[in-house]
């Protein structure tokens, strides 16, 4: 166990160095906790060099080797395809959002923006979070989830919340209404989200 910790710790420190200062400690705690859990689990057994039944029989090993401890969680295939379509690198994505198991936490967020702008930016970012953590991998967003986070971030304008969605209807497939269904992003919404990710990630 000690050897595995010693082996993977430099990689964790390398990842933490890329995170903004206010989030370094939390990032280290999450990654190191994940590393400890992985180190305590026994390594998967190596498959037999000679498959049972001879070389002509197909054989599946009883255990699939896990990803190296401390390595970043994989990005869902649909999100990788989205990143590729819009020329966004994985490094840029991970500067904006940290993926931890079935959760995604924003490291960099919209700030110093008007309420109307912040509402739309958070709507698109929540679609990204849903794609990273949901089972379908779809870029879609629930209007009530946008309302909640706008209230949390001090960006909620009750009188103009619904009207702002109508002014930006081209970003979503279907009308975004209060208490309504989640809506996927349109092609224009995906392009706008890509601009937000690049803006928050900063220069390479």
Secondary structure, 3 states (H helix, E strand, C coil): CHHHHHHHHHHHHHHHHCCCHHHHHHHHHHHHHHHHHHHHCCCCCCCCCCCCCCCCCCCCCCCCCCCCCCCCCCCCHHHHHHHHHCCCCHHHHHHHEEEECCEEEECCCCCCCCHHHHHHHHHHHHHHHHHHHCCCCCCEECHHHHHHHHHHCCCCCCCCHHHHHHHCHHHECCCCCCCCCCEEECHHHHHHHHHHHHHHHCCC
